[in-house]
Amino acid sequence: MNLFRLAGDMTHLLSVVVLLLKIRKMKSCAGISLKTQELYAIVFLTRYLDLFVIYRSFYNTIMKLVFIGTSVGIVWYMRYHKVVKQTYSKSEDTFRHYVLVLLCFALALLVHRSFNVIEVSWAFSIYLEAVAILPQLLVLQRSKNIDNLTVNYVFLLGAYRTLYIFNWVYRFFTEGVQVRWIPWISGLVQTALYADFFYYYIKSWKNREQLKLPA
């Protein structure tokens, strides 16, 4: 495992820690899109169907379990915790995320590495992860008061994906790894969706202002 891959994994994990810290310590999910969290839960549940079939490493297994557990746990907090659920703003979280699920599933049936349950589910999870942030970005546009933990959570998610692109480039030139079109193109699309957010994040950080995304 190279440095970019490890940094990407740790950044991804840190984003989850930041979000859980916000929810558990502040007892609030204000500014967080439940629909994005539900999409991530679907992503991990479908991507890791091979968890008990194929063993790659202890590290790999632990990371899979962590992301499945935390994604499901976050959705539970936002839907059912008696205090946290009251801070969820349904009026701001209106993106029709089921459309993304249907489109990504249809694409996975058409474009995949092999036509079997595990491979189609894997392709579906890759496509869905690429666009799962869209409901969250919409919520950020509509929220008048965005706290630092929410902003940092989204920034870390974008940073994780960017580091993974560096990881792919590094492996391509140093290990001779072949281009994997499904995750690479999906990863580029996902990173591109963060471009506008990154611009305003850096701008607000330099000016020491609260982040405001254009409507």
C-alpha angles and dihedrals in degrees: 000000000000128000095258093054092047092046090049092051093047092047090051090049091047091054089057091047090052092051094047089047090055093048099042101037100035094032086223139114095182111150092017121117113228088196092059090049091050090051091052091050089053090047094056096039092054097038095053100048086121092061095110096030105053123037115201105160142325090254092052093049094048093049091050092051092047094052094045092048097045095045092051091043093053091051090050092051093050094046105036114015104110094224104030096049091059090063094055112109106215092176091064095043100068103132110131095235095173087072089061090050093051095045094047092047091051090049091049090054089054102037118038141121096246133359103247134105098263096045095045090047090049092051090046091053092050093051093044094049089054091063102025092101093063096089089048093051089050090053090051090053091052099041116097095195116040116181122218095248092058092047092047091048092057092043091053091050090054092045091052092056092045091052090051090057089053087049092055092047091048093050092046093057100034104032101028092237112175120243110269101205100193099056095031097053092040090050092052091050091049093050091048090057088061094051096092092044092050091052094054092039092057091042093053091045092053093047092039090233134137113270114258122180118203114254 
